[in-house]
């Protein structure tokens, strides 16, 4: 209100000045008419001045309001300042809200789940890139499109139309790449929040877990059934000494089979649950391969030609017993599946890039190409009956794969039906070096119990 008093005084002074001027002009009779004419003239001047100031303010309001409002004195200056201040506050508030909205959308964009907003008519208002990928949408082009016109999976359409969103619904990705879990939540005025999650890997893991439990149950149930049958036989039938020894021998075999299975399961659990072997603890290969050769010759009992690399002067950084377990599994596999009179060879070589390779080759029956990608799966068997006859548990190659991966390497398998197989353990150059170690150093690492000749691999 500080502008009111100066404005009032300016009007009074203008009227007085106009009256004086009117009296001077009409001084002949000093009539009241001259006084009124002078006052009217003065007021007209004030009105014109106010009109010009008001026009300047209106012109500024009609523009972009980027610059400051007209800085006139009095009423129009105060009015311009108030309007400009109000506009700047609103612009600041709008900018703050836009920043918050951008941050909020950025946070949703970074969400591990797909997020989509639907209006009351189930039209797409916004979706993040993950939701667009899940549903096969274009985040920009498909805005304002009805979702059921773009996503036509029957399960999703029925779920959306039913309006019961207590539980998520599962549906295949529109491009058939996997499986989605979709959950809808209502908010606002019949608007919907659609959350999607790719559960392909989770379902695959759950399936593998179910298969694993089923396989373990089956593998243990078979010898338990045999043992129970033999126990019943011993209890109910009179047996000769020879028959009794035969039954006890078969019971021992089944008990050993269960023991091997439990041992392999514990080995896998330890490999998966323990940290990777240190890269600064070196293991001499020579004593490891020597022990593997002893076990292989005991298992072969002279039925095969065994050729082992001699005088291997090399070291691998890692865990000695894990390495010995992996190599023993490969060699024992070769012995079990190679017919009598066949040849089994173990070689070591350093490749050009400095990496090391332990290769076990045999002249066995070979493996068909379609089985190769699945050989390292737990309990996977090319020929189940033959595997059980040879004493396999179906976990050996899975153990081998875990060991070599824990040492930064990889397992390479090449095989051809009728021509034998080659299994290669390839270790990175950083874990391989030439030379020997003192016996105290070479036996320092302990991780997984070394396998006995009765342990299997391929199963």
Secondary structure, 3 states (H helix, E strand, C coil): CHHHHHHHHHHHHHHHHHHHHHHHHCCCCCCHHHHHHHHHHHHHHHHHHHHHHHHHHHHHHHCCCCCCCCCCCHHHHHHHHHHHHHHHHHHHHHHHHHHHHHHHHHHHHCCCCEEEEECCCCEEEEECHHHHHHHCCCCCCCCCCEHHHHCCCHHHHHHHHHCCCCCCEEEECCCCCCEEEEEEEEECCCEEEEEEEECHHHHHHHHHHHHHHHHHHHHHHHHHHHHHHHHHHHHHCCCCHHHHHHHHHHHHHHHHHHHHHHHHHHHHHHHHHCCCCCCCCEEEHHHHHHHHHHHHHHHHCCCCEEEECCCCCEEEECCHHHHHHHHHHHHHHHHHHCCCCCEEEEEEEECCCCCEEEEEEECCCCCCHHHHCCCCCCCCCCCHHHHHHCCCCCCHHHHHHHHHHHCCCEEEEEEECCCEEEEEEEECHHHEEECCCCHHHHCCCCCCCCCCCCCCCCC
